[in-house]
C-alpha cells in the first residue's frame, strides 16, 4: 500500500508540476521578460503584477511538488535498489534547495517592481538594472540546479532500466533526458558563449526532457489504476 500511495503521489505531483512549469516558465516568464531589454522587462512586470505574482506562486507549487516527487520516487524505487533510490532522492532535494534560492530572486523582483518606495531610492535605470540582475541570477542558479536534476534522472533512469516491470522506453527517455539536462546546463552555466551549440542541443533533447519524467509519472498513475 505504501508503494501504491508513493506512486500515486509522485504521478499526481508530476502532472501538477508540469502544468505549473508551463504556466510560470513557459507563459509568464516568456511573455514578460525580454532578454537584453531592461526597460521593456521592467515595464512589462510593473504593468502585470498579478500575472507575475501568479508566476511566482507557480514556482512555489513546483518546489512543493518536487519534494513530494522525491519522496514518492524513493518509496517506489526502494525495493529495486535501496542505496541508489536514496541517492536519487537526495539529488532531487538538493536540486529543490537550489531552485528555492533561485526563486528568492524572483521574489526580489516582485518587491522592486511592486513598491513606489524603491522608485524614490533608485534612479529608474538603476532600478531596471537591479531587476534584470535578479532575473539573470534566477536563470543562472536554476540552470546550475538543473545539472544536479540531470544527475537525479540518471539515477532514476538506471534503476528503472534494471527493473523488469517498468517499460524500457520510459527508462531510456529518462536516461536521455538526464544527459540533456547535464550537458545543456553545464554549457549554459560555464560556456554561455556557445549559444548556437546550446540551441541545437536543446532541440535535440527537447522531447526526452519533456516526455521522460512526465511519461514515468503517467505510467505510475496507470499502474495504480488511477484515471489521468
C-alpha positions as CSV (number, residue, x, y, z in Angstrom):
1,X,0.0,0.0,0.0
2,X,2.9,2.4,0.7
3,X,4.3,1.8,-2.7
4,X,0.9,2.4,-4.3
5,X,0.5,5.6,-2.3
6,X,4.0,6.7,-3.3
7,X,3.3,6.0,-7.0
8,X,0.1,7.9,-6.8
9,X,1.7,10.9,-5.0
10,X,4.6,11.1,-7.4
11,X,2.4,10.8,-10.5
12,X,-0.1,13.4,-9.5
13,X,2.7,15.7,-8.3
14,X,4.5,15.4,-11.6
15,X,1.4,16.4,-13.5
16,X,0.7,19.4,-11.3
17,X,4.4,20.3,-11.5
18,X,4.3,20.2,-15.3
19,X,1.2,22.4,-15.5
20,X,2.8,24.9,-13.1
21,X,6.1,24.9,-15.0
22,X,4.4,25.5,-18.4
23,X,2.5,28.4,-16.8
24,X,5.3,30.0,-14.7
25,X,8.2,29.4,-17.0
26,X,6.6,28.9,-20.4
27,X,3.9,31.6,-20.3
28,X,4.6,34.1,-17.6
29,X,8.4,34.3,-18.0
30,X,8.4,34.2,-21.8
31,X,5.6,36.9,-22.1
32,X,7.1,39.3,-19.6
33,X,10.9,39.0,-19.7
34,X,12.7,40.4,-22.8
35,X,16.4,39.4,-22.7
36,X,18.7,42.3,-23.1
37,X,16.0,44.9,-22.7
38,X,15.8,46.0,-19.0
39,X,13.4,48.9,-19.7
40,X,10.8,46.8,-21.5
41,X,11.1,43.9,-19.0
42,X,10.6,46.3,-16.0
43,X,7.6,47.9,-17.8
44,X,6.0,44.5,-18.5
45,X,6.4,43.3,-14.9
46,X,5.3,46.6,-13.4
47,X,2.1,46.6,-15.5
48,X,1.3,42.9,-15.0
49,X,1.8,42.5,-11.2
50,X,-1.0,39.9,-10.8
51,X,0.4,37.8,-13.6
52,X,3.9,38.0,-12.3
53,X,2.8,37.2,-8.8
54,X,0.9,34.2,-10.1
55,X,4.0,33.0,-11.8
56,X,6.0,33.2,-8.6
57,X,3.2,31.3,-6.8
58,X,3.5,28.7,-9.6
59,X,7.2,28.3,-8.7
60,X,6.3,27.7,-5.0
61,X,3.9,24.9,-6.2
62,X,6.8,23.4,-8.2
63,X,9.0,23.4,-5.0
64,X,6.4,21.6,-3.0
65,X,5.7,19.0,-5.7
66,X,9.4,18.4,-6.2
67,X,9.7,17.4,-2.6
68,X,6.7,15.1,-2.9
69,X,8.2,13.5,-6.1
70,X,11.5,12.9,-4.3
71,X,9.7,11.1,-1.6
72,X,7.4,9.2,-4.0
73,X,10.2,8.0,-6.2
74,X,12.3,6.9,-3.2
75,X,9.5,4.8,-1.7
76,X,8.5,3.3,-5.1
77,X,12.1,2.5,-6.2
78,X,13.4,1.5,-2.8
79,X,12.6,-2.3,-3.3
80,X,14.6,-2.2,-6.6
81,X,17.7,-0.6,-5.2
82,X,17.7,1.0,-1.7
83,X,21.0,2.8,-1.9
84,X,20.5,4.3,-5.4
85,X,16.9,5.3,-4.7
86,X,18.1,7.2,-1.6
87,X,20.8,8.8,-3.7
88,X,18.3,9.8,-6.3
89,X,16.0,11.3,-3.6
90,X,18.9,13.4,-2.1
91,X,19.9,14.7,-5.5
92,X,16.4,15.8,-6.2
93,X,16.2,17.5,-2.7
94,X,19.5,19.2,-3.4
95,X,18.1,20.5,-6.7
96,X,14.9,21.7,-4.9
97,X,17.0,23.6,-2.4
98,X,18.9,25.3,-5.2
99,X,15.7,26.1,-7.0
100,X,14.4,27.7,-3.8
101,X,17.4,30.0,-3.8
102,X,16.7,30.9,-7.4
103,X,13.1,31.6,-6.8
104,X,14.1,34.1,-4.0
105,X,15.5,36.3,-6.8
106,X,12.0,36.3,-8.4
107,X,10.5,37.5,-5.1
108,X,13.1,40.3,-5.0
109,X,12.0,41.4,-8.5
110,X,8.4,41.4,-7.2
111,X,9.4,43.7,-4.4
112,X,11.3,46.1,-6.6
113,X,8.5,46.4,-9.1
114,X,5.6,46.5,-6.7
115,X,6.6,49.4,-4.5
116,X,6.8,53.1,-5.2
117,X,9.3,53.4,-2.3
118,X,12.1,52.0,-4.4
119,X,11.5,54.4,-7.3
120,X,12.4,57.2,-4.9
121,X,15.5,55.4,-3.6
122,X,17.0,54.5,-7.0
123,X,17.2,56.1,-10.4
124,X,15.0,54.3,-12.9
125,X,17.9,53.0,-14.8
126,X,19.4,51.6,-11.6
127,X,16.1,50.0,-10.6
128,X,15.7,48.4,-14.0
129,X,19.3,47.1,-13.9
130,X,18.6,45.5,-10.5
131,X,15.5,43.8,-11.8
132,X,17.5,42.3,-14.7
133,X,20.3,41.3,-12.4
134,X,17.9,39.3,-10.2
135,X,16.2,37.8,-13.2
136,X,19.6,36.7,-14.6
137,X,20.6,35.4,-11.2
138,X,17.4,33.3,-11.1
139,X,18.1,31.8,-14.5
140,X,21.8,31.1,-13.7
141,X,21.1,29.5,-10.3
142,X,18.3,27.4,-11.7
143,X,20.5,26.3,-14.5
144,X,23.1,25.1,-12.1
145,X,20.5,23.2,-10.2
146,X,19.3,21.5,-13.3
147,X,22.7,19.9,-13.7
148,X,22.0,18.1,-10.4
149,X,18.5,17.4,-11.5
150,X,20.0,15.6,-14.5
151,X,22.0,13.5,-12.1
152,X,18.8,12.6,-10.3
153,X,17.2,11.5,-13.6
154,X,20.3,9.5,-14.4
155,X,19.9,7.5,-11.2
156,X,16.2,7.1,-11.6
157,X,16.6,6.0,-15.2
158,X,19.3,3.5,-14.3
159,X,17.1,1.9,-11.5
160,X,14.0,1.7,-13.8
161,X,16.1,0.2,-16.6
162,X,17.2,-2.6,-14.4
163,X,13.5,-3.4,-13.5
164,X,11.6,-6.0,-15.4
165,X,8.3,-4.3,-14.7
166,X,8.9,-0.8,-15.8
167,X,8.8,-0.2,-19.6
168,X,12.2,0.1,-21.2
169,X,11.2,3.1,-23.4
170,X,10.5,5.1,-20.2
171,X,13.9,4.3,-18.7
172,X,15.6,5.2,-22.0
173,X,13.8,8.5,-22.2
174,X,14.8,9.2,-18.6
175,X,18.4,8.4,-19.3
176,X,18.5,10.6,-22.5
177,X,16.8,13.4,-20.6
178,X,19.4,13.2,-17.9
179,X,22.2,13.6,-20.4
180,X,20.3,16.5,-22.0
181,X,19.9,18.4,-18.7
182,X,23.5,17.8,-17.6
183,X,25.2,18.7,-20.9
184,X,22.9,21.7,-21.8
185,X,23.0,23.3,-18.4
186,X,26.8,22.8,-18.0
187,X,27.2,24.7,-21.2
188,X,24.7,27.4,-20.2
189,X,26.4,27.9,-16.8
190,X,30.1,27.7,-17.8
191,X,30.2,28.2,-21.6
192,X,27.3,30.6,-22.4
193,X,29.2,32.0,-25.4
194,X,28.4,28.8,-27.4
195,X,24.8,29.9,-27.8
196,X,24.4,28.2,-31.2
197,X,25.5,24.8,-29.8
198,X,23.2,25.2,-26.8
199,X,20.2,25.9,-29.0
200,X,20.9,22.8,-31.2
201,X,21.3,20.6,-28.1
202,X,18.1,21.9,-26.6
203,X,16.2,21.0,-29.8
204,X,17.8,17.5,-29.8
205,X,17.0,16.8,-26.2
206,X,13.7,18.7,-26.0
207,X,11.3,15.7,-26.4
208,X,13.0,13.4,-23.9
209,X,13.4,16.2,-21.4
210,X,9.7,17.0,-21.6
211,X,8.3,13.5,-22.0
212,X,10.7,11.4,-19.9
213,X,9.8,12.2,-16.4
214,X,6.2,13.1,-17.2
215,X,5.8,9.8,-19.0
216,X,7.1,8.0,-15.9
217,X,4.5,9.9,-13.8
218,X,1.6,9.0,-16.1
219,X,2.8,5.3,-16.1
220,X,2.8,5.4,-12.3
221,X,-0.8,6.6,-12.3
222,X,-1.8,4.0,-14.7
223,X,-0.1,1.3,-12.6
224,X,-2.1,2.4,-9.6
225,X,-5.3,2.2,-11.8
226,X,-6.0,5.9,-11.4
227,X,-7.5,7.7,-14.3
228,X,-5.4,10.6,-15.5
